[in-house]
Structure formats: C-alpha cells, structure tokens
Amino acid sequence: ADIKDESKEILEKIKDSLTVVTVLTKPDSFIKAIEEHPTDADVTTANNDLGWKKTGDDFDEWKKVRVQSIKHTISKKFSTVILGEDDNFGDYTCIEKLTGSALRNRCIFPLDDSAIILKDDELAERLLNDLKLEQGKALPITYNTDFNMVTDESFSRIFFYGMRSVLLAKQHKVSESEYGPFVVDMP
C-alpha cells in the first residue's frame, strides 16, 4: 500500500500481523464493495431451507436434515455452537478453505493484541485518512445521525463500525452517568 512514513511508523508498532495485513490490503476492496453494494433486489430466498428439506407439495411437508455444527469452547463455563454450513455458507472453494485456514493459523498470524496510544486526535485522523479507514471511503456513510447512547442503532454504530473495534477515550473526570464511565470516540 502507498502510505505515508508517519503511518508506516505507527503500523510498525502493531504486534498483530493480521491487523497490519488487513489495513494495508483490504480498504480498496471495502470501498469497491460499498460502491457496488447489493440492493434488496439481490436478495433471494427460494433455495433457503435452513436445515429442512421439502418432502412434498403441502405447506407442512418438511423433514429436518442434519447440519454440521461446530462447538467452540471459550472457557470451562462457556461454549458456543455455530453452524458449519447453511444455505449461504459452507460450500467453500479450495482457495477459500486454504485462506480461511491460513487466517486462523496462529503460527502464520499469531494473535497478539496490543494497544497503540497516539499523541492526539489529529494524528489519529491523519492515520485513518491515509489508510482509507474513514466514512466515505472504506467505511460507508452511516445512516445513524442521532448518536444518543440509548438506541440499538447507536450501539450498533459503536460496536460494529470501523473494523469492528471501539476507540475509548480516557476521561479526566469520573462520570456519574447511568451509561457508564467511558467516552466512545468514533474514528
């Protein structure tokens, strides 16, 4: 990627190689996906049966079929089960399978979270601009303009916008707010 030296210096401090690879290679594909976004006309459900098979012509003639499930044990007290495949996912090409395996391989991409503290908001803005990780580029323009910390739309914007991460800004005064002692700064 063609980025400024200032951005390169910051990225060199990030320990997680998958994060670095993603921010250097994916923004252009995100921009293309936003420009060529699907519409409701692209949604089809004729072949979706979600683990059921039609056995006759009547409305109630369905048979449940076995679907591969994957159990992820998060801790001794918590695990989650996901479907290994469904009507939309699971029939992967060889390249997709290899790519997925490589991305999950901790030898190739060790999971090494780290925090980078930037000296000011202006530097953060320059970095996000240089990496194209801003609204109107790799991030779509949000439909939510009422950032009120109460509605589902606002929380969706906080937690699922901008590379799936939240930027927390340190407060100098302890908040008495019912919403908690933190400030969320949307990049």
N, C-alpha and C positions, 0 to 999 in steps of 0.2 A: 504494500500500500504506500501511496505517496503522501507521507505525513511529515509534519514539521519536526525539527530536532527537539523542541520543547516537549512535544507529545511522546517522542521516542524515549526520552529520558524518564518520563513518568511510567510508560509501559514496561521499561526495563526493571522497575521496582516491583512489578506484579509477579508474584511467585507462581500463580496458577496458569499453566501454559495454555489450557483450553480457553480461558478468558482472553488471553492475548491473541491467540489464533482467531477466535470469533470476532473480536473487534477490528482485527486487521483484514479479514476476508469476507465477512457477511453483510456489512452495511449496504453495499451496492445491490445484493440480492434482496435485501429487505426493501430498499427503495423501489426496485422493479416490481416486487410483489404488491406494494402499495399502489403503484401506478397502474398495475394490471389486476387490481383486486376483483375477486368474484362478486357477483350480484346474486340476488335471490333466484334469478332465472337459472343459475348454475347449480342450484341445489336439487338433487333428485333423490327420491326415497323408494322408488319402485323395487329395487333389489335389496332393500334393508329389511332384515327379519330379526336381527339381534339375538341369535341363538335359538331361533324357532324355524321350523320347516313347514311349509304349507302342505297338507296331506289331502286336501280335497277342495271343492269349489265353494263350500259353505263358509260363512264367516268364522265359525268356531272350530274349523278343522285344521288344527296346528299341532305339531309334535315338538317337544323340547329336544334340542340336539346338544351333544357335549361340546363345550367350548373350552379351549385351553386357557387355564388361568395360571398366573404366576404370583406366588406369595413372597412378599418382601418383609423380612423380619427386621424391624427398625431397632427394637430393643427387646429385653426379656418380657416387657409388659405391653408392647405394641407391635402389631404387624398389619400389613395391608395387602389386599389381593387385587390384582388388576387382570384384565383380560389380555391374553397373549395375542389374540386376534379378534376382530369383529368384522362387520360388513365393510368397514372403511380402512382398517389397518390390519396388517398381519401377513398379507401375501406379498412379501418383500422380494425385490430382485437380489441377486447375488451381491451386487455393488452396495445396495442399501444395507444388507446384512453385515458386510465387511466394515462399512463406515460406522454403523451402529456399534459393532463390537470394538472397533478401534477407539471410538469416543468414550466408551465405558471402561476401557482398559486403563488401570491405574499405573501401569508401567509406562505407557505412552503419554498419558495425561494424568499425572498424579494430582489428586485432589488436595490442593494446598491453599486454603483460603488465607487471605491477608487483607489488611486494611491499608489503604493509601490515604494519607491526610494531605490535602492540597492547601497551599498557603492562603488562598482566598477564592471567593466565588467567581471572580473574573477568570482565574486560571482554569477553573472547572468548566466554565463556558467555552473558553478557547479550546480546551481538550475535546469536549463533546462536539464542538463545531468541526474541528479538524478530523475527528473520527466519523463524522456524519451521523452521530447518535443524538439527533435533536428533532423536534417536531418539524414536519415539512420535508424531512429527509428520510432517515431510516426509521423514524417514529412517525406514525400517522398523526394528523391533527386530531386532537381529542374532541369528542362531542360534548364532553362534560365541562362546562364553564363555571358551575357552581361547586367550588371546592370547599365543602362545608364540614367534612369530617363526620358526617352523620349518615348520609345515604349510601346504599350499596354501590352506586356509581362512583362516588368519591373514593371509597375504599378499593374498588376495583382499579381505579386510576392510580392509587398509591402503590398497590402491591403487584399489579400486572402490567405496568407500563415502564418502558425503558430497560430492556434487558432483564426483566423480572427481578429488579432489585429496588431497594428503598435507600434513599440517601437521608440519613438522620443528621440534623444539625444540632450541635450542642447548645443548650440554653444556659444563659448566665444566671437566670433566676428560676427557682423551683416553681413549677406550675401547680396551681390549685385546681386546674381544670378537671372536669369529670371525664375528659377524654384522654387523660394521661400526661405524664411529664416528658413529652418529647415534641419536637417540631419536625415535620416531614417537609423536606425541601425537594420539590420536583425539578429534576435537571431538564 
